[in-house]
Amino acid sequence: MDRIFRALTDPTRRRLIERLGQGPAAVSALAEPLDMTLAAVVQHLQVLQDAGVVRSEKVGRVRTCHLVPDALRPAEDWLHARQTPWERRLDALGASLAERTTHPDPEESS
């Protein structure tokens, strides 16, 4: 899971993931809209492959990349497990503040 989070720290890699979410693409097509060399894009894709987020296959001279289904699930599950307790705490705080607003403590106003 550390590799997934490390891979997601870079905005270029997140952009590549978003593009591959639309479907497979050749490395050259992925590199086209980016302001970097093809070699730099290949390095980013390698990080994503090492994290298990992207896979690629070479047919002839064309290397096509695919997003691996559910590859981000472990990171999503980890984040969700930490999000739920915080949401409960914030909900409780919100309810407490709402209660104080609708029913102010008479001792606090003196």
MOPAC internal coordinates of N, CA, C and O (Angstrom, degrees):
PM7 1SCF
backbone

  N    0.0000 0     0.00 0     0.00 0    0    0    0
  C    1.4455 1     0.00 0     0.00 0    1    0    0
  C    1.5318 1   110.59 1     0.00 0    2    1    0
  O    1.2310 1   120.08 1   148.71 1    3    2    1
  N    1.3342 1   117.46 1   -31.29 1    3    2    1
  C    1.4664 1   119.73 1   178.42 1    5    3    2
  C    1.5271 1   111.07 1   -59.67 1    6    5    3
  O    1.2310 1   120.70 1   142.23 1    7    6    5
  N    1.3297 1   116.27 1   -37.77 1    7    6    5
  C    1.4697 1   119.81 1   179.36 1    9    7    6
  C    1.5234 1   111.01 1   -64.47 1   10    9    7
  O    1.2310 1   120.65 1   143.65 1   11   10    9
  N    1.3190 1   116.37 1   -36.35 1   11   10    9
  C    1.4628 1   119.84 1   178.92 1   13   11   10
  C    1.5301 1   109.57 1   -63.97 1   14   13   11
  O    1.2310 1   120.54 1   129.55 1   15   14   13
  N    1.3401 1   116.56 1   -50.45 1   15   14   13
  C    1.4591 1   119.13 1  -179.77 1   17   15   14
  C    1.5262 1   111.51 1   -62.65 1   18   17   15
  O    1.2310 1   120.17 1   140.56 1   19   18   17
  N    1.3264 1   117.28 1   -39.44 1   19   18   17
  C    1.4598 1   120.92 1   177.88 1   21   19   18
  C    1.5324 1   109.72 1   -61.86 1   22   21   19
  O    1.2310 1   120.51 1   137.87 1   23   22   21
  N    1.3172 1   116.62 1   -42.13 1   23   22   21
  C    1.4669 1   120.33 1   179.83 1   25   23   22
  C    1.5307 1   111.25 1   -64.83 1   26   25   23
  O    1.2310 1   120.39 1   146.16 1   27   26   25
  N    1.3210 1   116.87 1   -33.84 1   27   26   25
  C    1.4659 1   121.00 1  -177.00 1   29   27   26
  C    1.5237 1   113.38 1   -79.71 1   30   29   27
  O    1.2310 1   119.79 1   171.77 1   31   30   29
  N    1.3288 1   118.01 1    -8.23 1   31   30   29
  C    1.4658 1   119.33 1  -178.32 1   33   31   30
  C    1.5203 1   112.95 1   -70.20 1   34   33   31
  O    1.2310 1   120.31 1   159.50 1   35   34   33
  N    1.3032 1   117.02 1   -20.50 1   35   34   33
  C    1.4600 1   120.41 1  -175.39 1   37   35   34
  C    1.5299 1   111.28 1   -96.41 1   38   37   35
  O    1.2310 1   119.83 1   -51.80 1   39   38   37
  N    1.3396 1   117.92 1   128.20 1   39   38   37
  C    1.4752 1   120.39 1  -179.10 1   41   39   38
  C    1.5322 1   113.70 1   -62.10 1   42   41   39
  O    1.2310 1   120.00 1   147.27 1   43   42   41
  N    1.3203 1   117.60 1   -32.73 1   43   42   41
  C    1.4700 1   120.01 1   178.42 1   45   43   42
  C    1.5204 1   110.01 1   -65.22 1   46   45   43
  O    1.2310 1   120.48 1   137.17 1   47   46   45
  N    1.3203 1   116.69 1   -42.83 1   47   46   45
  C    1.4715 1   119.70 1   179.34 1   49   47   46
  C    1.5283 1   111.09 1   -66.88 1   50   49   47
  O    1.2310 1   120.20 1   142.21 1   51   50   49
  N    1.3187 1   117.22 1   -37.79 1   51   50   49
  C    1.4697 1   118.95 1   175.91 1   53   51   50
  C    1.5287 1   110.53 1   -63.59 1   54   53   51
  O    1.2310 1   120.61 1   142.05 1   55   54   53
  N    1.3124 1   116.44 1   -37.95 1   55   54   53
  C    1.4723 1   120.76 1   177.72 1   57   55   54
  C    1.5352 1   110.96 1   -65.09 1   58   57   55
  O    1.2310 1   120.68 1   139.69 1   59   58   57
  N    1.3308 1   116.31 1   -40.31 1   59   58   57
  C    1.4673 1   120.30 1   177.28 1   61   59   58
  C    1.5311 1   110.43 1   -63.61 1   62   61   59
  O    1.2310 1   120.32 1   139.23 1   63   62   61
  N    1.3221 1   116.99 1   -40.77 1   63   62   61
  C    1.4650 1   120.80 1   178.06 1   65   63   62
  C    1.5286 1   110.41 1   -62.51 1   66   65   63
  O    1.2310 1   120.84 1   135.64 1   67   66   65
  N    1.3329 1   115.99 1   -44.36 1   67   66   65
  C    1.4659 1   118.96 1   179.02 1   69   67   66
  C    1.5254 1   110.86 1   -60.74 1   70   69   67
  O    1.2310 1   120.49 1   137.35 1   71   70   69
  N    1.3268 1   116.68 1   -42.65 1   71   70   69
  C    1.4701 1   119.82 1   179.49 1   73   71   70
  C    1.5213 1   111.04 1   -64.25 1   74   73   71
  O    1.2310 1   120.29 1   136.76 1   75   74   73
  N    1.3361 1   117.04 1   -43.24 1   75   74   73
  C    1.4624 1   120.29 1  -179.24 1   77   75   74
  C    1.5297 1   111.50 1   -70.57 1   78   77   75
  O    1.2310 1   120.25 1   161.89 1   79   78   77
  N    1.3033 1   117.13 1   -18.11 1   79   78   77
  C    1.4613 1   120.58 1   173.60 1   81   79   78
  C    1.5220 1   112.16 1   -65.33 1   82   81   79
  O    1.2310 1   120.71 1   160.65 1   83   82   81
  N    1.3188 1   116.24 1   -19.35 1   83   82   81
  C    1.4682 1   121.47 1   177.32 1   85   83   82
  C    1.5251 1   111.66 1   -85.83 1   86   85   83
  O    1.2310 1   120.65 1   167.66 1   87   86   85
  N    1.3334 1   116.37 1   -12.34 1   87   86   85
  C    1.4564 1   120.55 1  -179.82 1   89   87   86
  C    1.5099 1   111.16 1   139.35 1   90   89   87
  O    1.2310 1   120.44 1   -12.24 1   91   90   89
  N    1.3316 1   116.77 1   167.76 1   91   90   89
  C    1.4672 1   121.22 1  -179.69 1   93   91   90
  C    1.5223 1   111.73 1   -59.28 1   94   93   91
  O    1.2310 1   121.25 1   -26.65 1   95   94   93
  N    1.3337 1   115.21 1   153.35 1   95   94   93
  C    1.4677 1   119.54 1   179.21 1   97   95   94
  C    1.5199 1   109.68 1  -152.31 1   98   97   95
  O    1.2310 1   121.43 1   -30.82 1   99   98   97
  N    1.3109 1   114.86 1   149.18 1   99   98   97
  C    1.4587 1   120.99 1   175.08 1  101   99   98
  C    1.5256 1   108.91 1   -71.14 1  102  101   99
  O    1.2310 1   120.64 1   -30.07 1  103  102  101
  N    1.3230 1   116.37 1   149.93 1  103  102  101
  C    1.4603 1   120.90 1  -179.84 1  105  103  102
  C    1.5252 1   110.08 1   -56.54 1  106  105  103
  O    1.2310 1   120.07 1   138.86 1  107  106  105
  N    1.3147 1   117.47 1   -41.14 1  107  106  105
  C    1.4686 1   120.60 1  -179.72 1  109  107  106
  C    1.5283 1   111.36 1   -62.25 1  110  109  107
  O    1.2310 1   120.21 1   142.03 1  111  110  109
  N    1.3221 1   117.21 1   -37.97 1  111  110  109
  C    1.4663 1   120.70 1   178.08 1  113  111  110
  C    1.5253 1   110.87 1   -69.45 1  114  113  111
  O    1.2310 1   120.30 1   144.03 1  115  114  113
  N    1.3269 1   117.03 1   -35.97 1  115  114  113
  C    1.4626 1   120.71 1   177.76 1  117  115  114
  C    1.5284 1   110.59 1   -67.23 1  118  117  115
  O    1.2310 1   120.61 1   144.02 1  119  118  117
  N    1.3285 1   116.44 1   -35.98 1  119  118  117
  C    1.4616 1   121.15 1  -177.62 1  121  119  118
  C    1.5197 1   112.83 1   -76.09 1  122  121  119
  O    1.2310 1   120.29 1   152.21 1  123  122  121
  N    1.3133 1   117.05 1   -27.79 1  123  122  121
  C    1.4633 1   121.91 1  -172.38 1  125  123  122
  C    1.5351 1   114.14 1   -50.95 1  126  125  123
  O    1.2310 1   118.74 1   129.14 1  127  126  125
  N    1.3447 1   120.00 1   -50.86 1  127  126  125
  C    1.4638 1   118.38 1  -176.96 1  129  127  126
  C    1.5317 1   114.15 1   -79.93 1  130  129  127
  O    1.2310 1   120.08 1   175.51 1  131  130  129
  N    1.3154 1   117.45 1    -4.49 1  131  130  129
  C    1.4585 1   120.72 1  -176.42 1  133  131  130
  C    1.5228 1   110.74 1   -93.34 1  134  133  131
  O    1.2310 1   120.89 1   -33.98 1  135  134  133
  N    1.2996 1   115.90 1   146.02 1  135  134  133
  C    1.4622 1   121.58 1  -179.19 1  137  135  134
  C    1.5299 1   109.09 1   -93.01 1  138  137  135
  O    1.2310 1   121.16 1  -115.05 1  139  138  137
  N    1.3476 1   115.40 1    64.95 1  139  138  137
  C    1.4673 1   121.31 1   178.27 1  141  139  138
  C    1.5151 1   108.93 1  -158.45 1  142  141  139
  O    1.2310 1   121.51 1   -12.29 1  143  142  141
  N    1.3068 1   114.72 1   167.71 1  143  142  141
  C    1.4634 1   119.26 1  -178.32 1  145  143  142
  C    1.5262 1   110.37 1   -72.59 1  146  145  143
  O    1.2310 1   121.61 1   -19.48 1  147  146  145
  N    1.3092 1   114.52 1   160.52 1  147  146  145
  C    1.4615 1   120.49 1   176.42 1  149  147  146
  C    1.5319 1   110.09 1   -60.67 1  150  149  147
  O    1.2310 1   120.50 1   141.57 1  151  150  149
  N    1.3249 1   116.65 1   -38.43 1  151  150  149
  C    1.4675 1   120.74 1   179.49 1  153  151  150
  C    1.5356 1   111.18 1   -62.07 1  154  153  151
  O    1.2310 1   120.23 1   141.24 1  155  154  153
  N    1.3243 1   117.16 1   -38.76 1  155  154  153
  C    1.4670 1   120.51 1   178.71 1  157  155  154
  C    1.5272 1   110.73 1   -66.40 1  158  157  155
  O    1.2310 1   120.59 1   139.77 1  159  158  157
  N    1.3226 1   116.48 1   -40.23 1  159  158  157
  C    1.4658 1   120.42 1   177.60 1  161  159  158
  C    1.5253 1   110.13 1   -63.31 1  162  161  159
  O    1.2310 1   120.51 1   138.29 1  163  162  161
  N    1.3126 1   116.64 1   -41.71 1  163  162  161
  C    1.4743 1   121.41 1   178.13 1  165  163  162
  C    1.5285 1   110.01 1   -60.10 1  166  165  163
  O    1.2310 1   120.06 1   140.06 1  167  166  165
  N    1.3223 1   117.48 1   -39.94 1  167  166  165
  C    1.4620 1   120.56 1   177.93 1  169  167  166
  C    1.5335 1   111.04 1   -63.79 1  170  169  167
  O    1.2310 1   120.47 1   137.32 1  171  170  169
  N    1.3223 1   116.70 1   -42.68 1  171  170  169
  C    1.4688 1   120.60 1   177.17 1  173  171  170
  C    1.5283 1   110.37 1   -61.94 1  174  173  171
  O    1.2310 1   120.80 1   136.41 1  175  174  173
  N    1.3082 1   116.08 1   -43.59 1  175  174  173
  C    1.4664 1   119.53 1   179.24 1  177  175  174
  C    1.5262 1   111.22 1   -64.35 1  178  177  175
  O    1.2310 1   120.31 1   145.92 1  179  178  177
  N    1.3158 1   117.02 1   -34.08 1  179  178  177
  C    1.4619 1   120.25 1   177.97 1  181  179  178
  C    1.5280 1   110.62 1   -64.67 1  182  181  179
  O    1.2310 1   120.18 1   139.79 1  183  182  181
  N    1.3142 1   117.26 1   -40.21 1  183  182  181
  C    1.4697 1   120.67 1   176.92 1  185  183  182
  C    1.5273 1   109.62 1   -61.40 1  186  185  183
  O    1.2310 1   120.61 1   137.24 1  187  186  185
  N    1.3263 1   116.44 1   -42.76 1  187  186  185
  C    1.4680 1   120.74 1   178.89 1  189  187  186
  C    1.5331 1   110.88 1   -65.81 1  190  189  187
  O    1.2310 1   120.48 1   142.84 1  191  190  189
  N    1.3211 1   116.69 1   -37.16 1  191  190  189
  C    1.4721 1   120.02 1   176.85 1  193  191  190
  C    1.5304 1   110.53 1   -67.30 1  194  193  191
  O    1.2310 1   120.15 1   137.17 1  195  194  193
  N    1.3127 1   117.31 1   -42.83 1  195  194  193
  C    1.4656 1   121.19 1   178.97 1  197  195  194
  C    1.5290 1   111.54 1   -61.40 1  198  197  195
  O    1.2310 1   120.94 1   149.62 1  199  198  197
  N    1.3335 1   115.81 1   -30.38 1  199  198  197
  C    1.4688 1   121.04 1   178.78 1  201  199  198
  C    1.5294 1   111.48 1   -82.76 1  202  201  199
  O    1.2310 1   120.63 1   172.27 1  203  202  201
  N    1.3425 1   116.41 1    -7.73 1  203  202  201
  C    1.4590 1   120.04 1   179.46 1  205  203  202
  C    1.5143 1   114.24 1    81.51 1  206  205  203
  O    1.2310 1   120.51 1  -166.78 1  207  206  205
  N    1.3251 1   116.64 1    13.22 1  207  206  205
  C    1.4613 1   121.53 1  -177.29 1  209  207  206
  C    1.5237 1   111.54 1   -87.76 1  210  209  207
  O    1.2310 1   120.95 1   148.60 1  211  210  209
  N    1.3285 1   115.79 1   -31.40 1  211  210  209
  C    1.4680 1   122.15 1  -176.99 1  213  211  210
  C    1.5233 1   108.12 1  -128.33 1  214  213  211
  O    1.2310 1   121.39 1   -34.17 1  215  214  213
  N    1.3213 1   114.95 1   145.83 1  215  214  213
  C    1.4630 1   120.42 1   170.81 1  217  215  214
  C    1.5221 1   106.41 1  -126.92 1  218  217  215
  O    1.2310 1   121.22 1   -23.42 1  219  218  217
  N    1.3187 1   115.27 1   156.58 1  219  218  217
  C    1.4607 1   118.07 1   179.45 1  221  219  218
  C    1.5141 1   109.54 1  -137.82 1  222  221  219
  O    1.2310 1   121.82 1   -21.54 1  223  222  221
  N    1.3162 1   114.12 1   158.46 1  223  222  221
  C    1.4595 1   120.61 1   176.30 1  225  223  222
  C    1.5201 1   107.55 1  -140.94 1  226  225  223
  O    1.2310 1   121.58 1   -35.81 1  227  226  225
  N    1.3209 1   114.58 1   144.19 1  227  226  225
  C    1.4530 1   119.60 1  -179.78 1  229  227  226
  C    1.5134 1   108.98 1  -109.82 1  230  229  227
  O    1.2310 1   121.43 1   -54.60 1  231  230  229
  N    1.3302 1   114.87 1   125.40 1  231  230  229
  C    1.4563 1   121.92 1   175.83 1  233  231  230
  C    1.5244 1   105.77 1  -123.29 1  234  233  231
  O    1.2310 1   121.29 1   -68.35 1  235  234  233
  N    1.3053 1   115.14 1   111.65 1  235  234  233
  C    1.4607 1   119.01 1  -175.70 1  237  235  234
  C    1.5161 1   109.46 1    66.84 1  238  237  235
  O    1.2310 1   120.92 1    56.64 1  239  238  237
  N    1.3250 1   115.85 1  -123.36 1  239  238  237
  C    1.4682 1   120.97 1   179.79 1  241  239  238
  C    1.5169 1   112.92 1   -99.55 1  242  241  239
  O    1.2310 1   120.42 1  -177.40 1  243  242  241
  N    1.3355 1   116.80 1     2.60 1  243  242  241
  C    1.4672 1   120.38 1  -174.89 1  245  243  242
  C    1.5240 1   110.51 1  -108.09 1  246  245  243
  O    1.2310 1   121.13 1   -55.87 1  247  246  245
  N    1.3264 1   115.44 1   124.13 1  247  246  245
  C    1.4644 1   121.07 1   174.42 1  249  247  246
  C    1.5257 1   107.49 1  -100.41 1  250  249  247
  O    1.2310 1   121.28 1   -59.61 1  251  250  249
  N    1.3311 1   115.15 1   120.39 1  251  250  249
  C    1.4633 1   121.31 1  -179.00 1  253  251  250
  C    1.5269 1   109.54 1  -108.21 1  254  253  251
  O    1.2310 1   121.07 1   -44.78 1  255  254  253
  N    1.3209 1   115.56 1   135.22 1  255  254  253
  C    1.4645 1   121.48 1  -179.12 1  257  255  254
  C    1.5200 1   109.87 1  -107.09 1  258  257  255
  O    1.2310 1   121.74 1   -33.17 1  259  258  257
  N    1.3172 1   114.28 1   146.83 1  259  258  257
  C    1.4632 1   122.75 1   179.57 1  261  259  258
  C    1.5214 1   108.05 1  -132.34 1  262  261  259
  O    1.2310 1   120.87 1   -36.11 1  263  262  261
  N    1.3127 1   115.94 1   143.89 1  263  262  261
  C    1.4617 1   120.72 1   171.68 1  265  263  262
  C    1.5200 1   107.64 1   -77.65 1  266  265  263
  O    1.2310 1   120.11 1   -44.87 1  267  266  265
  N    1.3138 1   117.39 1   135.13 1  267  266  265
  C    1.4643 1   121.40 1   179.89 1  269  267  266
  C    1.5276 1   107.94 1   -82.41 1  270  269  267
  O    1.2310 1   120.15 1   -60.24 1  271  270  269
  N    1.3437 1   117.32 1   119.76 1  271  270  269
  C    1.4656 1   119.92 1  -179.51 1  273  271  270
  C    1.5296 1   110.91 1   -56.63 1  274  273  271
  O    1.2310 1   120.90 1   -43.40 1  275  274  273
  N    1.2953 1   115.89 1   136.60 1  275  274  273
  C    1.4674 1   124.22 1   176.81 1  277  275  274
  C    1.5253 1   114.43 1    62.24 1  278  277  275
  O    1.2310 1   119.43 1  -164.77 1  279  278  277
  N    1.3104 1   118.69 1    15.23 1  279  278  277
  C    1.4674 1   120.72 1  -179.98 1  281  279  278
  C    1.5244 1   111.95 1   -65.68 1  282  281  279
  O    1.2310 1   120.67 1   150.36 1  283  282  281
  N    1.3234 1   116.32 1   -29.64 1  283  282  281
  C    1.4619 1   120.51 1  -178.87 1  285  283  282
  C    1.5321 1   112.32 1   -87.70 1  286  285  283
  O    1.2310 1   120.25 1   176.63 1  287  286  285
  N    1.3265 1   117.12 1    -3.37 1  287  286  285
  C    1.4653 1   121.53 1  -176.70 1  289  287  286
  C    1.5303 1   113.42 1   -55.50 1  290  289  287
  O    1.2310 1   118.62 1   135.00 1  291  290  289
  N    1.3502 1   120.24 1   -45.00 1  291  290  289
  C    1.4730 1   118.79 1   179.34 1  293  291  290
  C    1.5350 1   112.79 1   -58.07 1  294  293  291
  O    1.2310 1   120.36 1   138.33 1  295  294  293
  N    1.3253 1   116.92 1   -41.67 1  295  294  293
  C    1.4654 1   120.19 1   178.66 1  297  295  294
  C    1.5269 1   110.39 1   -67.50 1  298  297  295
  O    1.2310 1   120.61 1   138.37 1  299  298  297
  N    1.3189 1   116.43 1   -41.63 1  299  298  297
  C    1.4597 1   120.90 1   178.48 1  301  299  298
  C    1.5324 1   110.73 1   -61.74 1  302  301  299
  O    1.2310 1   120.28 1   135.24 1  303  302  301
  N    1.3239 1   117.07 1   -44.76 1  303  302  301
  C    1.4710 1   121.00 1   178.86 1  305  303  302
  C    1.5219 1   111.22 1   -62.97 1  306  305  303
  O    1.2310 1   120.57 1   138.66 1  307  306  305
  N    1.3291 1   116.52 1   -41.34 1  307  306  305
  C    1.4570 1   120.53 1   179.99 1  309  307  306
  C    1.5282 1   110.49 1   -63.04 1  310  309  307
  O    1.2310 1   120.61 1   135.06 1  311  310  309
  N    1.3470 1   116.43 1   -44.94 1  311  310  309
  C    1.4578 1   120.42 1   178.96 1  313  311  310
  C    1.5235 1   111.32 1   -64.51 1  314  313  311
  O    1.2310 1   120.69 1   137.83 1  315  314  313
  N    1.3183 1   116.30 1   -42.17 1  315  314  313
  C    1.4605 1   120.54 1  -179.26 1  317  315  314
  C    1.5292 1   110.88 1   -62.42 1  318  317  315
  O    1.2310 1   120.12 1   139.86 1  319  318  317
  N    1.3261 1   117.38 1   -40.14 1  319  318  317
  C    1.4650 1   121.12 1   179.89 1  321  319  318
  C    1.5252 1   111.28 1   -62.58 1  322  321  319
  O    1.2310 1   120.03 1   150.48 1  323  322  321
  N    1.3206 1   117.54 1   -29.52 1  323  322  321
  C    1.4574 1   120.62 1   178.41 1  325  323  322
  C    1.5211 1   112.03 1   -89.71 1  326  325  323
  O    1.2310 1   119.94 1   155.77 1  327  326  325
  N    1.2947 1   117.72 1   -24.23 1  327  326  325
  C    1.4584 1   122.59 1  -178.81 1  329  327  326
  C    1.5231 1   111.40 1   -72.56 1  330  329  327
  O    1.2310 1   120.06 1   138.11 1  331  330  329
  N    1.3155 1   117.48 1   -41.89 1  331  330  329
  C    1.4590 1   121.88 1  -174.74 1  333  331  330
  C    1.5259 1   112.60 1   -58.58 1  334  333  331
  O    1.2310 1   118.66 1   130.40 1  335  334  333
  N    1.3358 1   120.17 1   -49.60 1  335  334  333
  C    1.4697 1   118.57 1   178.42 1  337  335  334
  C    1.5294 1   113.11 1   -60.34 1  338  337  335
  O    1.2310 1   120.53 1   141.52 1  339  338  337
  N    1.3444 1   116.60 1   -38.48 1  339  338  337
  C    1.4679 1   118.99 1   178.81 1  341  339  338
  C    1.5179 1   111.29 1   -67.05 1  342  341  339
  O    1.2310 1   119.97 1   142.08 1  343  342  341
  N    1.3155 1   117.66 1   -37.92 1  343  342  341
  C    1.4603 1   120.28 1   177.14 1  345  343  342
  C    1.5233 1   110.72 1   -62.40 1  346  345  343
  O    1.2310 1   120.64 1   138.39 1  347  346  345
  N    1.3487 1   116.38 1   -41.61 1  347  346  345
  C    1.4709 1   119.37 1   178.15 1  349  347  346
  C    1.5219 1   110.85 1   -62.49 1  350  349  347
  O    1.2310 1   120.45 1   137.58 1  351  350  349
  N    1.3269 1   116.74 1   -42.42 1  351  350  349
  C    1.4686 1   120.02 1   179.06 1  353  351  350
  C    1.5252 1   111.29 1   -63.05 1  354  353  351
  O    1.2310 1   120.75 1   135.89 1  355  354  353
  N    1.3254 1   116.17 1   -44.11 1  355  354  353
  C    1.4659 1   119.91 1   179.47 1  357  355  354
  C    1.5218 1   111.51 1   -66.43 1  358  357  355
  O    1.2310 1   120.33 1   142.04 1  359  358  357
  N    1.3345 1   116.97 1   -37.96 1  359  358  357
  C    1.4659 1   120.32 1   176.43 1  361  359  358
  C    1.5271 1   110.57 1   -62.63 1  362  361  359
  O    1.2310 1   120.71 1   137.39 1  363  362  361
  N    1.3335 1   116.26 1   -42.61 1  363  362  361
  C    1.4668 1   120.26 1   179.09 1  365  363  362
  C    1.5237 1   110.61 1   -64.66 1  366  365  363
  O    1.2310 1   120.29 1   138.80 1  367  366  365
  N    1.3190 1   117.04 1   -41.20 1  367  366  365
  C    1.4584 1   120.57 1   177.31 1  369  367  366
  C    1.5234 1   110.63 1   -62.68 1  370  369  367
  O    1.2310 1   120.61 1   135.15 1  371  370  369
  N    1.3280 1   116.44 1   -44.85 1  371  370  369
  C    1.4683 1   120.64 1   178.26 1  373  371  370
  C    1.5148 1   111.68 1   -60.74 1  374  373  371
  O    1.2310 1   120.16 1   137.71 1  375  374  373
  N    1.3208 1   117.31 1   -42.29 1  375  374  373
  C    1.4642 1   121.00 1   178.62 1  377  375  374
  C    1.5225 1   110.48 1   -64.70 1  378  377  375
  O    1.2310 1   120.45 1   139.44 1  379  378  377
  N    1.3164 1   116.75 1   -40.56 1  379  378  377
  C    1.4615 1   121.11 1   179.23 1  381  379  378
  C    1.5276 1   110.69 1   -64.15 1  382  381  379
  O    1.2310 1   120.35 1   135.97 1  383  382  381
  N    1.3228 1   116.94 1   -44.03 1  383  382  381
  C    1.4597 1   120.46 1   178.63 1  385  383  382
  C    1.5231 1   111.50 1   -65.91 1  386  385  383
  O    1.2310 1   120.31 1   141.29 1  387  386  385
  N    1.3220 1   117.02 1   -38.71 1  387  386  385
  C    1.4678 1   120.67 1   177.76 1  389  387  386
  C    1.5210 1   110.31 1   -64.60 1  390  389  387
  O    1.2310 1   120.70 1   139.75 1  391  390  389
  N    1.3115 1   116.27 1   -40.25 1  391  390  389
  C    1.4624 1   121.29 1   178.70 1  393  391  390
  C    1.5237 1   110.32 1   -63.30 1  394  393  391
  O    1.2310 1   120.36 1   138.02 1  395  394  393
  N    1.3138 1   116.92 1   -41.98 1  395  394  393
  C    1.4677 1   120.60 1   179.30 1  397  395  394
  C    1.5248 1   111.31 1   -66.51 1  398  397  395
  O    1.2310 1   120.45 1   146.58 1  399  398  397
  N    1.3269 1   116.74 1   -33.42 1  399  398  397
  C    1.4594 1   120.62 1  -179.85 1  401  399  398
  C    1.5238 1   110.98 1   -71.32 1  402  401  399
  O    1.2310 1   120.49 1   138.08 1  403  402  401
  N    1.3191 1   116.68 1   -41.92 1  403  402  401
  C    1.4633 1   119.90 1  -177.96 1  405  403  402
  C    1.5323 1   112.89 1   -81.98 1  406  405  403
  O    1.2310 1   120.31 1   153.07 1  407  406  405
  N    1.3199 1   117.01 1   -26.93 1  407  406  405
  C    1.4644 1   122.44 1   179.55 1  409  407  406
  C    1.5251 1   109.51 1  -131.94 1  410  409  407
  O    1.2310 1   119.96 1  -105.06 1  411  410  409
  N    1.3530 1   117.68 1    74.94 1  411  410  409
  C    1.4631 1   119.01 1  -177.35 1  413  411  410
  C    1.5297 1   111.52 1   -63.41 1  414  413  411
  O    1.2310 1   121.40 1   -32.99 1  415  414  413
  N    1.3155 1   114.93 1   147.01 1  415  414  413
  C    1.4637 1   121.68 1   178.32 1  417  415  414
  C    1.5242 1   107.54 1   -75.52 1  418  417  415
  O    1.2310 1   119.64 1   -60.64 1  419  418  417
  N    1.3678 1   118.29 1   119.36 1  419  418  417
  C    1.4670 1   119.86 1  -176.90 1  421  419  418
  C    1.5284 1   112.59 1   -61.98 1  422  421  419
  O    1.2310 1   119.60 1   152.60 1  423  422  421
  N    1.3203 1   118.36 1   -27.40 1  423  422  421
  C    1.4625 1   120.75 1  -179.74 1  425  423  422
  C    1.5272 1   111.43 1   -71.02 1  426  425  423
  O    1.2310 1   120.17 1   152.49 1  427  426  425
  N    1.3464 1   117.29 1   -27.51 1  427  426  425
  C    1.4609 1   120.46 1  -179.32 1  429  427  426
  C    1.5195 1   112.06 1   -76.03 1  430  429  427
  O    1.2310 1   119.35 1   156.68 1  431  430  429
  N    1.3323 1   118.84 1   -23.32 1  431  430  429
  C    1.4581 1   121.00 1  -176.89 1  433  431  430
  C    1.5241 1   112.01 1   -86.69 1  434  433  431
  O    1.2310 1   119.13 1   176.19 1  435  434  433
  N    1.3162 1   119.27 1    -3.81 1  435  434  433
  C    1.4617 1   119.67 1   179.93 1  437  435  434
  C    1.4858 1   113.54 1   -95.72 1  438  437  435
  O    1.2310 1   120.10 1   180.00 1  439  438  437

